[in-house]
Amino acid sequence: NYREAKERPVWPTIKGWLSGAQQRLVDEYAPERIDLPNGRRAKIDYAPNAAPTIAVNDVTIVEGNNGTTNAVFTITLTGATALPISVNFATADGTAVAGNDYLATSGTLTFAPTANGTSTLTVSVPINGDTVYEPTEQFALNLSGPTNGATIADAQGIATITNDDAAPSFAISDVTMAEGNGGTTAFTFTVTMTGATALPISVNYATAN
């Protein structure tokens, strides 16, 4: 009757619905009791699990002189889950610009169910190499839209691209001219900058005896 059904212990009833393999998994990962050193058995009360969290790290990479080199972000899921967890990712410009300094990248990552508590996946973003002197540049990888109750603990990873190209150098020519017998004669020196640069470059000059 209703009273008997209402007062019946829930856990034995649920276990009765499980297959042998499912019951073994429950006993392995969520036992009802544990054996103590004194020979007694203790009952375990389980607190509700916190929702899994997702975070992305920061990375630093040397630009390189040609081709592409990958900036590899690590995305970490913390917390056991019986459900697959997905999260979206997309790059965003900072001082580094997509198409020039790196390749815009976006997509979705999916973490498989896990009882281990920590899982990691990676996202690789190609960095364009060149031989142009430029400052250190940055762009971001943003996370959004976690599924199945997960939350985002760190939604933005910063990639720092360090310059590995030599700064331009300057040289000035010598000049030989006849003095002349009157008025003035202009002596023209040629200043040469060697090396590609993405920055404006200035140099001071002054005559000396």
C-alpha positions in Angstrom: 0.0 0.0 0.0 1.0 3.6 -0.1 2.3 3.8 3.5 4.6 0.7 2.9 5.9 2.2 -0.4 6.5 5.6 1.3 8.4 4.2 4.2 10.4 1.6 2.2 14.2 2.4 2.3 15.1 4.0 -1.0 18.7 2.8 -1.6 17.9 -1.0 -1.5 15.1 -0.3 -4.0 17.4 1.6 -6.3 20.1 -1.0 -6.1 17.5 -3.6 -7.1 17.1 -1.8 -10.4 20.8 -2.0 -11.2 22.6 -4.7 -13.1 25.5 -6.6 -11.4 28.1 -4.5 -13.3 26.4 -1.3 -12.3 26.2 -2.3 -8.7 29.9 -3.1 -8.7 30.7 0.4 -10.0 28.5 1.9 -7.3 30.3 -0.2 -4.6 33.7 0.9 -6.0 33.1 4.6 -6.3 30.4 5.2 -3.7 30.4 2.5 -1.1 27.8 2.5 1.7 30.3 1.5 4.3 34.1 1.2 4.8 36.1 -1.2 6.9 38.0 0.4 9.8 41.4 -0.9 11.2 39.6 -2.0 14.4 37.4 -4.4 12.5 34.3 -2.3 12.6 32.4 -0.9 9.6 31.6 2.7 9.3 28.6 4.1 7.3 29.5 6.9 4.8 27.2 9.9 4.4 27.9 11.7 1.1 27.6 15.5 0.7 26.2 16.7 -2.6 29.0 17.1 -5.1 30.0 20.6 -6.2 29.6 21.4 -9.9 32.7 20.8 -12.0 34.8 23.9 -12.9 36.7 24.8 -16.0 39.8 26.9 -16.3 42.3 27.9 -19.0 46.0 28.7 -18.5 48.2 31.5 -19.8 51.0 30.7 -22.3 54.2 32.3 -23.5 55.7 31.5 -26.9 58.7 32.7 -29.0 57.5 34.0 -32.3 60.0 32.2 -34.7 61.3 33.5 -38.0 59.2 31.6 -40.5 56.3 29.2 -40.8 54.1 28.7 -37.7 54.6 27.6 -34.1 51.7 26.5 -31.9 50.7 28.3 -28.8 49.1 25.4 -26.7 46.5 26.3 -24.1 45.6 23.7 -21.5 41.9 23.7 -20.4 41.3 21.9 -17.1 38.1 20.4 -15.8 38.1 20.0 -12.0 35.5 17.8 -10.3 34.1 14.3 -10.9 31.2 14.1 -13.3 28.9 11.4 -14.6 28.0 13.6 -17.5 30.0 14.8 -20.5 30.9 18.5 -20.2 31.4 20.8 -23.2 32.7 24.3 -23.4 33.2 26.8 -26.3 36.5 28.5 -27.0 37.5 31.4 -29.3 40.6 33.6 -29.7 40.3 37.4 -29.4 42.8 40.1 -30.5 44.9 42.1 -28.1 48.0 43.8 -29.3 48.5 40.7 -31.5 46.1 40.7 -34.5 44.5 37.6 -36.1 45.7 37.0 -39.6 48.9 38.9 -39.1 50.4 37.6 -35.9 48.3 34.4 -35.3 45.5 32.3 -36.8 42.0 33.0 -35.4 40.8 29.7 -33.7 37.4 28.7 -32.3 35.5 25.5 -31.5 34.0 23.3 -28.8 35.8 21.0 -26.3 34.0 18.0 -24.7 35.3 16.3 -21.6 34.2 12.7 -21.1 32.6 11.6 -17.8 35.3 11.1 -15.1 35.6 9.9 -11.5 39.2 11.1 -11.2 38.4 14.7 -10.4 40.7 16.4 -13.0 40.8 16.2 -16.8 42.7 18.3 -19.3 42.3 19.1 -23.0 44.3 21.4 -25.2 43.7 24.0 -27.8 46.5 24.8 -30.3 46.7 28.3 -31.9 49.2 28.8 -34.8 51.6 31.7 -34.4 53.0 33.3 -37.6 56.8 33.6 -37.6 58.6 36.6 -39.2 61.9 38.5 -39.2 60.4 41.9 -38.3 61.5 43.6 -35.1 58.4 44.3 -33.0 57.3 44.6 -29.4 56.0 41.7 -27.3 52.3 41.1 -28.3 49.4 39.3 -26.7 46.0 37.8 -27.6 43.4 35.9 -25.6 41.6 32.5 -25.6 38.1 32.9 -24.1 35.9 30.2 -22.8 32.1 30.3 -22.7 28.9 28.2 -22.6 29.8 25.3 -20.3 27.2 22.5 -20.2 25.6 20.1 -17.7 26.0 22.4 -14.7 29.7 23.1 -15.0 31.0 26.6 -14.2 34.0 28.5 -15.5 36.6 29.4 -12.9 39.0 31.1 -15.3 37.4 32.2 -18.6 40.4 33.8 -20.3 43.9 32.6 -21.1 46.5 35.1 -22.3 49.1 34.2 -25.0 52.3 36.3 -24.9 54.3 36.3 -28.1 57.9 37.3 -27.5 60.0 38.9 -30.2 63.1 37.0 -31.3 64.3 39.4 -34.0 67.3 41.7 -33.7 66.7 45.5 -33.5 67.6 47.5 -36.6 71.1 49.1 -36.7 72.2 52.5 -38.0 75.3 53.5 -40.0 76.4 56.9 -41.3 78.6 57.5 -44.4 81.7 59.6 -44.6 81.7 62.6 -47.0 84.6 64.2 -48.8 84.1 67.5 -50.7 86.1 70.6 -51.8 85.7 73.5 -49.4 85.1 76.1 -52.2 86.4 79.7 -52.3 83.3 81.5 -51.1 79.8 81.1 -49.7 78.8 77.7 -48.2 78.9 74.2 -49.5 76.5 71.6 -48.1 78.0 68.3 -47.0 75.4 65.6 -47.1 75.7 62.5 -44.9 73.7 59.4 -45.6 72.2 57.6 -42.6 71.2 54.0 -43.3 69.0 51.8 -41.2 69.4 48.0 -41.7 66.7 45.6 -40.5 62.9 45.2 -40.8 60.8 46.8 -38.1 57.1 47.2 -37.2 58.0 50.2 -35.1 59.0 53.8 -36.0 62.7 54.2 -35.3 64.4 57.5 -34.4 68.1 58.4 -34.0 69.7 61.7 -32.9 72.5 63.5 -34.7 74.9 66.3 -34.0 78.1 67.7 -35.5 81.3 67.7 -33.6 84.8 69.2 -34.1 
